[in-house]
Amino acid sequence: MKITFGGAEDMALFWSYVKMLIMAANPWIMLSIAVIAVGLVLGIIVRAWKESAKEKEDDDMEYREY
């Protein structure tokens, strides 16, 4: 069995599935899920940023005069 993905018929079938999915799923639901996902990712980034700043403050520095 030969599998081809890049054919014109396959791409037309793929885009018909995408169109059906977009029309069937309410765009507001997809938008709300996207907003929630962005909020979660931003929370992770802010938490990581704060932890890295805290680690820099906790670094012991030794100053020597020669």
C-alpha positions as CSV (number, residue, x, y, z in Angstrom):
1,M,0.0,0.0,0.0
2,K,1.5,3.3,-1.1
3,I,0.9,6.3,1.1
4,T,1.0,9.7,-0.5
5,F,0.1,12.8,1.4
6,G,1.0,15.6,-1.0
7,G,-1.5,14.7,-3.7
8,A,-4.2,17.2,-4.9
9,E,-7.0,14.9,-3.9
10,D,-5.6,14.3,-0.4
11,M,-5.0,18.0,0.2
12,A,-8.6,18.8,-1.0
13,L,-9.9,16.2,1.4
14,F,-7.8,17.5,4.3
15,W,-9.0,21.1,3.7
16,S,-12.6,19.9,3.5
17,Y,-12.1,18.3,7.0
18,V,-10.6,21.5,8.3
19,K,-13.5,23.5,7.0
20,M,-16.0,21.1,8.5
21,L,-14.2,21.3,11.9
22,I,-14.2,25.1,11.8
23,M,-17.8,25.3,10.9
24,A,-18.9,22.7,13.4
25,A,-16.9,23.9,16.4
26,N,-18.0,27.2,17.7
27,P,-15.3,29.8,17.1
28,W,-16.0,31.4,20.6
29,I,-15.1,28.0,22.2
30,M,-11.9,27.8,20.3
31,L,-11.1,31.5,21.2
32,S,-11.8,30.9,24.9
33,I,-9.5,27.8,24.9
34,A,-6.8,29.8,23.2
35,V,-7.1,32.6,25.8
36,I,-6.9,30.1,28.6
37,A,-3.8,28.5,27.0
38,V,-2.1,31.8,26.6
39,G,-2.8,32.7,30.2
40,L,-1.3,29.4,31.4
41,V,1.8,29.9,29.3
42,L,2.3,33.4,30.5
43,G,1.9,32.2,34.1
44,I,4.6,29.7,33.6
45,I,6.9,32.3,32.0
46,V,6.4,34.8,34.8
47,R,7.0,32.1,37.4
48,A,10.2,31.0,35.7
49,W,11.4,34.6,35.4
50,K,10.8,35.3,39.1
51,E,12.7,32.1,40.1
52,S,15.7,33.0,37.9
53,A,15.8,36.5,39.5
54,K,15.6,35.0,42.9
55,E,18.5,32.6,42.1
56,K,20.6,35.5,40.9
57,E,20.0,37.3,44.2
58,D,20.9,34.2,46.2
59,D,24.3,33.8,44.4
60,D,27.1,34.4,46.8
61,M,29.6,36.9,45.5
62,E,33.1,37.1,46.9
63,Y,35.0,40.3,46.5
64,R,38.7,40.3,46.9
65,E,41.1,43.3,47.0
66,Y,44.6,42.7,45.9
